[in-house]
Amino acid sequence: MKEWSGDWGDKSKKWTLKTREQVNGEDKEDGCFFICLKDFLKFFTLTNICYYQEPHVDSFLVDQHEIGQWGLTKFTLERDNPQPICITVDQISERFMDKKRNNSYLPVPVKIILTKLTTKINPETQDISFE
């Protein structure tokens, strides 16, 4: 786990007792820290804001393909889902790539196509048709 060590990090000299009390700030290695917007925009290129809700079902599909090639992944929900569905696409950030690639990393273009397939059953013939 990493901690921000610049201005407003846990060990920053900018903290006073009053400012730390105002935000319930703690000096401990917990991955939580404060940072000014200017520094955040300079040092962070990816932000995830997580929302946890119980019960949560987590499924994932992995697609790996050669450079310059397309990957295609399909998933199907077998039944109607009354809960909200969250679909995300994640790519490896450039900062995690091997430096031997001489800074040649390019993010992969991504396309997501969502469809809803509904069925109708003809009451006379019991034939299924898709809308």
PyMOL commands that set and color helices and strands:
alter all, ss='L'
color gray80, all
select helices_A, chain A and resi 17-22+37-43+94-96+99-101
alter helices_A, ss='H'
color red, helices_A
select strands_A, chain A and resi 119-121+128-130
alter strands_A, ss='S'
color yellow, strands_A
deselect
rebuild
show_as cartoon
